[in-house]
């Protein structure tokens, strides 16, 4: 049976309103979540494949996140361990204490 367009849009609006009100998270920005997760994870030297696996992203994306951290002022040190570089943040305490 065909319903009127008013009924259809009322029903559609009710569904979308329900979705907005019942989200379990206040916002859904995976990039920000992954950056915080990466900051916490880089307390030791980690290879890029470990980082990518931990964040559930491609290795190229993991490199982009490391570059974002560098642009934000984190001191990301690296060392060469074949076949990958390994990365670690060294100024966490200094970075967050000077954030004021």
C-alpha positions as MATLAB code, in Angstrom:
seq = 'XXXXXXXXXXXXXXXXXXXXXXXXXXXXXXXXXXXXXXXXXXXXXXXXXXXXXXXXXXXXXXXXXXXXXXXXXXXXXXXXXXXXXXXXXXXXXXXXXXXX';
ca = [
       0.000    0.000    0.000;
       1.242    3.471   -0.896;
       1.559    5.967    1.945;
       1.370    9.711    1.556;
       4.557   11.721    1.325;
       3.703   13.444    4.619;
       3.563   10.083    6.413;
       6.776    8.965    4.738;
       8.762   12.078    5.754;
       7.299   12.068    9.263;
       8.414    8.492    9.687;
      11.847    9.264    8.203;
      12.284   12.263   10.516;
      11.339   10.179   13.562;
      13.961    7.567   12.641;
      16.744   10.110   12.126;
      15.843   11.918   15.358;
      16.011    8.623   17.232;
      19.468    7.937   15.801;
      20.787   11.335   16.865;
      19.411   11.083   20.395;
      20.529    7.524   21.086;
      24.174    7.646   20.128;
      26.406    6.018   22.683;
      29.187    8.513   21.968;
      28.920   12.313   21.969;
      30.629   12.552   18.576;
      32.159   10.154   16.163;
      35.573   11.351   15.020;
      37.837    8.367   14.631;
      40.847   10.482   13.678;
      40.914   12.261   17.033;
      40.399    9.001   18.895;
      43.219    7.370   16.968;
      45.569   10.287   17.663;
      44.977   10.006   21.406;
      45.359    6.256   21.190;
      48.649    6.731   19.317;
      49.946    9.214   21.895;
      49.339    6.666   24.636;
      50.819    3.836   22.567;
      54.091    5.584   21.700;
      55.496    5.467   25.222;
      57.903    2.815   23.867;
      59.532    2.396   20.481;
      56.989    0.898   18.080;
      57.366   -0.189   14.462;
      54.998    1.282   11.915;
      53.354   -2.093   11.297;
      52.644   -2.406   15.046;
      51.193    1.100   15.095;
      49.005    0.401   12.068;
      47.752   -2.835   13.579;
      47.064   -1.163   16.938;
      45.082    1.655   15.297;
      43.475   -0.683   12.728;
      44.618    1.457    9.803;
      46.931    1.073    6.815;
      50.659    1.694    7.383;
      50.510    4.802    5.177;
      47.777    6.228    7.423;
      49.884    5.439   10.493;
      52.694    7.524    8.953;
      50.225   10.381    8.457;
      49.234   10.234   12.128;
      52.876   10.371   13.183;
      53.355   13.437   10.958;
      50.317   15.076   12.598;
      51.864   14.497   16.041;
      55.110   16.105   14.865;
      53.178   19.110   13.506;
      51.428   19.426   16.877;
      54.800   19.733   18.606;
      55.418   16.230   19.905;
      59.032   15.116   19.782;
      58.793   11.847   17.907;
      62.147   10.087   17.908;
      62.922    7.178   15.684;
      65.470    4.438   15.381;
      66.129    2.058   12.553;
      65.282   -1.568   13.196;
      65.094   -3.560   10.002;
      62.775   -3.641    8.105;
      60.982   -0.720    9.794;
      61.713    2.491   11.597;
      60.513    2.518   15.186;
      58.914    5.603   16.732;
      58.547    6.934   20.260;
      57.285   10.199   21.792;
      59.816   11.640   24.229;
      58.226   14.878   25.450;
      54.825   13.779   26.750;
      55.183   15.302   30.213;
      56.672   18.523   28.880;
      54.087   18.816   26.134;
      51.074   18.490   28.408;
      52.497   20.585   31.249;
      53.080   23.490   28.810;
      49.671   23.136   27.151;
      48.216   25.965   29.287;
];
